Amino acid sequence: MADDSPVLYEERDTMALVTLNRPDKLNTLNEPMIAGIADGIDRASASPDVRAIILRGAGRSFTAGYDLGFGERDPGFRTYKYGAPKVEIRDGGWDPVDDYMMMSHNAKRFMKIWECPKPVIGQLHGWCVGGGTDLILCCDLIFMAESAQIGYAPARIFGTPTTMLWVYRVGLEHAKEFLLSGDSIDAAEAHRIGLVSKVFPDDELEAATEAYAARFQHIPANQLAMNKMLLNQAFENMGLRTTQMLGTVFDGVARHTEEAQRWVDGILIDGFRETIRRRDAPFRDYGERER
């Protein structure tokens, strides 16, 4: 892939490196990037030389979540319409099936990580926020830098998790703690509650992640695939796919409540940063946390 591609792919020894590559936009997720991630996972899955995959981000953060693109969309036409012709809509119009098809398409591409027969390690530095958590929680292991932060801020307004792996990774109590509040989570807390596997000093994260991934070359590929499928199946049996369907439906609803629409109006009037500041100021986290 070219250096200016939204996602970079590299094979190094027995590893595949899939790198989110919009550093000037904090690797916010748009359609080309989501497609590139899915393609990278497919490519690594098909490569006979790859035993493990590392998913990481270029620049200052893993990802700041979805690129919401307010003010850049054509408000008069639907963007997806599940294969049907575009339909002109009135102000405030919303097709829930259209929304579900769009967001579930994203979630299905994130879940390629879950379904990949090879171990996938998420290398988390900087920030992983909102829809970025939908992505990284699909990884088999997450290695986190000491200074990094993760959280689902849209739990406060404008979203619900779509891949909804929080409760399966950390249990009911901690999932409620962080999804009811939207609080950000530092590396020490993320490790304590079992959200991430390992925490490393910032300057050691990349080397430590690659060293760990290299260990998988000493285990037969079919053994890795069977163990991963067996572990994942336990969560599939707990209703993971049904939970994801409901989470994706609720995500669309949450973005079209009266409060959510007024919040969007605030972004268009006062700007994104100021509106986000007002959202997070009472909680003193994300951009409003004490340095």
C-alpha positions, 0 to 999 in steps of 0.5 A: 500500500502507498504511504498515503493510504489510510491503512498501511500493510506490511509483513515482517518475518512472521508478523503482519502490521496493519497501521491506521494511517490518518495521523493528521486526523488522529486516525479517525475512522472513515469508510476508506480506513474501515475498508482498509482495515478489513482488507488488511486482516483478510490479506494477513489471514490468507498469507502463509507466512503470517502467524500473528497480526498487530493492529496499530495507529500512526502518529499521536493516537491509535484512533479518536473514533469515528470521523463524524464529518459534521457540516461535510455531508449532504443533508438532503440524501441518505448515504447508504440505503441498503442497495436501494436508490437514494431517496430525498428526505425531509429535515429530521428524517431518519430510516432506521433500517438504512442506519442499521445496515450502514453501522452493522456493515462497519461492525461486521468488518471490525469483527473480521479481527474476531473471526481471523484464524490468527492472533491479533494484538491491538497496540494502543497508544495515545487515545482510543475513543468511541468507535475506536473501542468497537474496533480494538476490543475485537482484538484477541489481546490489547497491549497499552502504553502507560500514558494511553487512555481508552473510553466510550465517550458517546455513552454520554450522548450520541451513541452505544457500542456496536461490537459491544464486547465490553461486558464480555471482556470485563464483566457486568460490574465494570462494563456498567461502570464505564458505559453508564458514565462514559468515563475514560480509563487510564492504562493502570485501571484498564489493566486492573479490570482486565480490559487490556492484557499488558501495559508498557512504558510508551517508548517500549510498547512497539518493541514489546508488542512485536516481540510478543507477536513473534512468539506465535511462530513457535506454535502451529497455525492450526493449533492457534486457530482452534484455540481462538475459535474455541475461546470465541465460541464461549462468548458466541454461546452467551449471545454476542451476536444478538447483543451486537444487533441490539447495540447497533440498533440502539446506536442509531436511535441514540444518534436521533433522539431530541437530545442528540439532535440538539447536540449536533446543532451545538456542534454546527453553531459552536464548533466541535471542540466547544461542544465536546468540552461542554460534554466532558467538563462535568466529568473532567476527563478526555480533553478536560482532564487535569494534566 
